[in-house]
């Protein structure tokens, strides 16, 4: 039985703390919008808008920021992994 390739032994783990944070950044807005019972009410109003509407509108920029954060973390992790592979190849 042949030994597994050496590159698989040096691969980073599949679940890393960074990947957990990435998952949370993408998962939190999804759950916040699906849990309608948490925001299905009129009070408190904000500049005349019922809570139901302004809460959902608040999640638009929050989701954008969280998605951008997840993207930056993925790019940073990929760059680190690529640099590690190039260092191992030398």
N, C-alpha and C positions, 0 to 999 in steps of 0.2 A: 504494500500500500504506500503510495508516494506521500511525502510530507507536504503539508499545505505551503503555498508560496509565502515567502518571508514578508511580503508587503501586507498581507492580511494580519500578521502578528503586530505590526506597528500602526495599524489603523486606529484612529481615535474611537472612543466608545460611541455607540449610537445615541444614547441618551446622556447629554451633558447639561450642566446647570444653565448654560447659555441657551440651549435648545428648549429647556423648560420655560425660560423667560419668554422666548419667541412664541412658544405655544400659548402662554398666558396672554401675551399682547394681542394675539389674534382671536383668542377664545372669549375674553372678557366682553368685548362689545357685542359679540354674537349672543351671549347669554343675557346681557343687559337688555337687549331688544326683544328677546323671546319671552322674558319674564314680564309679561304685560301687566299682571296684577300689581307689580311694584310701582307702576306709574299711571295706572288707569284711574285718575282722579283729576279734579279741577283745581283744588287748592294745593299748594300756594301758587298764586298767579305772579307773573313777571311781566312788567310793562303791558298788562292787560291780556297776556296770553295764558291760557290754562296750563297747568303743570304738564298735562299729557303732551302738549305740543312742544313746549320749550325744552322739556327733558329729552325728547327725541332729537331735536335740533342741536342740543348740546353734544350729543353723541357723534354728530357728523365730524366736527373738528377733532374730538377726542379719538375717534376711530382712525382718522388720518394720521394723527401723531403716533398712536400705538402701532399702526401698520408701518409707518416710516421707521420707527424704532426697531421693529422686527426685521425690516429689510436691512438696516444698517448692521444689526447684529449678525444676520446671515452672511452678509458680505465680509464682515470682519472675521468670522469663523472660517469661511472659505479661504480667505487670504492666508490665515494662520495655517490652515491645513495644507494649502498649496506650498507655502514656504517650508513647512516641515517635510513634505515629500521631496522637495528639491534638495533640502539639506541632507536627507537620508540617501538620495541618489548619488551624492558626491562622495 
